[in-house]
Amino acid sequence: MKEKSFWKGFFLNEIVFDSSSIISVSQNCLMKVLGNLSKKTTSRFLIPRAVYSESVKRPLEINKFELNALRIKKAIDSKWLQVEKEAIDASKIESLANNIFFSEQKPLRIIHLGEAETIALYLKRNASILAIDERTTRMLIEEPENLAKKLRFNYRKKIKTNKVNLRNFLSVAGNIKMVRSCDLIAKAFDLGCFEGELESSVKSLEAALYALKFNGCAVSMEEIKEYLVLLNENSQGKKKRFQ
C-alpha cells in the first residue's frame, strides 16, 4: 500500500467529518488518539450542524447512544473538534444525489442531511479531506456504476440512472478527497499519537483497525494487513534513524 499522496496537504488545511467517521472513532474509544492527531498537526477538525445533531444532540436523549455522544461533546468542549457556526445550504447536493437512481420511477434516497452538509461544508471551506466511513456516499462519489449494481442486488429490481443528475453531482463532488476513520487512526499511529490511550505498538494499531472494521468502517482485512506491514516498516525505520 502506498501512503495517500494528499497527507501533506491535509496538515495545512481542514478536515470535515461526517457522522459515520466521528461515531466510529468514538465507539471504539479512540477519541483521545484523534485529539492527539489534531494537536500534532495544524489542521482544523470540523463538523457541520447536521452532524452535530446526528452525533451529539439527538443521541444525548437516547440511553443506548448517550456515552458516544458525551465523548464527542467532550472533544467539542475541548475545542479540538469544532462545529461550523454558519448555516450550510446543502439543498442542491441533497437534491442531486437523491435523484440519480430510480426504482419503478421513484427516486432512491442515497444520502441524508448529515452527508449532504458534510460535502457542502468541505466544498465551502475548500477543505483538504472529507472523513467518511459511510460506504454508500463514498461509492456515489468514487464508484457510481458499482453503486448502481449494488442497488440492483439489494432491491432485486431494475435500477435506472439519471445520467444528467449524476454528471451534475460529480461536477460538484467528484473531486472530493476522502479518508475513512481507519486511515486517520493509522496516520495517528504513524505520527506517535497513540500515547496516553494505547501503547505505541503495531499490536495496538492492529486492534484499533479491526475494532473500526467490525463497527462499520468499510476496510478490508487485506488493507489492514497492508497498513500493518507499511507502518511497521516506518516504525522500524524511525528506530534505526535514532540509534
N, C-alpha and C positions, 0 to 999 in steps of 0.2 A: 504493500500500500504506500503510495506516495503521499506526503503530507499535503493538505489542502493549500493551494497556492495563494489564497487570499488571507491567510492567518496574519501576515504582517499588516495588511490594511485594516484588519479587524481591530488591532490595538490602537488605531489612530482615530477612530470614529465612534459609532454607536452600534449596539446590538439590540434588536427588538425581539421580545419574547412573546410567543403565543401561549395560551393556557396549557396546552399539552406538554410543552417542554418544561415550563416552570413547575407544573404539578408533578411531572416525572422526577425532577430533582428533589422536590420537597418530600414526596412519598418515600424516597429512598434515603432520607436523612443526609442529603448531600448539599444542603443549602450553605453550610459553612465553607465547603470546598468552592462553591460558586462565588461566595462572597470573597474568599481569598483571591480568586481569579480576578474579580473586579478591582481589588486593591492592587494587584500585581501589575495591572495594565492601566492605560489612560482611557479606556473605552467606557462609555456610559451604558448602563443596562436599563432598558425602558420597557414598559408595558402600556398599551392603550387602556382607556377607561373600561371598555367591554371585557378585557382580560382581567382587570381588577375585579369586576363584578363576578365573572365566572370562577375566579380562583380564590377570592377572598370574601367579598361582600355576601354573596349567596351561601357559600359553604359554611360561613360562620354560624348560620342558622340551622345547620344540619349536623347532628352529632357525629355521624359517620365520617364527615369530611372536615370537621372543625379543627383537628390538630394540624392538618396540612395547611389550612387557611391561616392559622396562627403563625406557622413557620414563615409563610410568605409575607404576612403582615409585619413580622419582626424584621425581615430584610428591608421592607419599605420604610419602617420606622428608623432603621439604621442608615437609611439613605443611600445604600449601595444599589438598591433596586428602586427605580423611580417610576411614578405614574405620570403619563403625559397629561399636563394640565388642560391643554386646549382640546376642544371637541374635534373629532376626526370625521370627515364626511366619507364614509365607505360605501355609500349607496350605489355608485357606479360599479365598483368592483363586485359587490354582492349581487347586483342585478345581472351583470355579465356572467359571472361564474355559475349562477343558478338558472341560467337559460342557455346552457350549452348542450346538455344531454337531455333527451326526451324519451319517455316510455309511454306508448299509447297516447301520443300527442300531449302528454303532461310533462312539464319541466321537472327534472330531478334536483332536489336541493343538495348541493355539493359542499358548500361552505356555510358557516354561521357567522353571526356578527363579530365574534371574537377574532376569527381568522381574517375576515374582511378588514376589520380595523387594524389588525397587525400588519397586513400587506399595505394598507393605506398609510400607516404611520412610517413604515420602512421607506416608502416612496417619498413621503413628505419631508422626512429628515435626511434623505439620501444616506441612509444608514449603511454600514458595512455588511452586516449579516442579519438574516432573519432566523431565529431559533424556533424550530417547529418539529414536533415528533408526529403530529397528526398525518397519517400516511396519505389519505385521500387528497388533501390540499397539496401535499408535495407532488403527488402524481399528476395532478391537474396542471401544475406549473412545469414539471420536468418530463412527464411521460403521459400526455393526454390520450394517446392512442391505446396505451396499455390500461389506462383507467377505463376507457370505453369497454375493453374486453372484460375487465374485472366486473363492471356493472352488468354486462350481459350475463356473466356467470352467476352473479349474486341474485339478479332479478329473474333469471330464466326467461327473459323476454328480449325482443328486438329493441336495441337502443339506437336511436338516431342522434347524430351530432349536427348541431347548428354551426357550420364551419365559419360563418361570418362572426358570430359571437365568440367562438374560440379564438379566431385570429385577432379580434379586438382585445380580448382578455390578455392574450400572450404579448400583444404590442405594449401593454401596460406592465404586466407582471412577469413576462417570460425571462427576463434577465436577472431576477432576484437570486442572490447568493444565499443558500440555506445550509444550516447545520442542524444536527439533532442534539439532544441532551448528552448522548454518549460521546459525540465529538468534542463537546465543551469539557466534559469531565476528563476525557483522555488528554486534552490540551492542558487542563489544570494540573494533571499529574506530571506532565512533561515540564511544567514551569514550577514544580515544587509546591503546589497549593493544597496538598493533602494534609499538611501539617496542622495539628490541633483537632483533626477529625479522625484520620486513619494514618497508619504508618505508611511511609513513602516506599512501598514495595510493589512489585509487579503483581503479587498475590492480591493486594488491596485493590489495585486497578481492575484486575480480573473480576473480583467480587462485585465491584461497583458497576462494571459494564453489564455483567449478567443480571444484576438486580434491575437495572434500567430496562434491559431487554424483556425480562419476564413481567415487567409492569407497564408494558405498552410501547416502548421505544422500538421503532422498526429498524433493528440492526441484526444482521445475520451472524451466526456463530463463526463463519469464515472471516467476516470483518473484524470480529472481536479478536480472533487469533492473530490476524494481521496487525492489529493495533498493539497487541501484547508483544509480538516479535519486534516491531518497529520501535516501540518505546523502551523495551528492554535494551535494545542496541543503543538508543540515545542515552539511556541511563548509564550503561557501561562506558560509553564514550566520554561522558562528563566525568566519571570517576577517574578515568585514565588521565584526563587533562589536569586534574588536581593532585595527581600522585607525583 
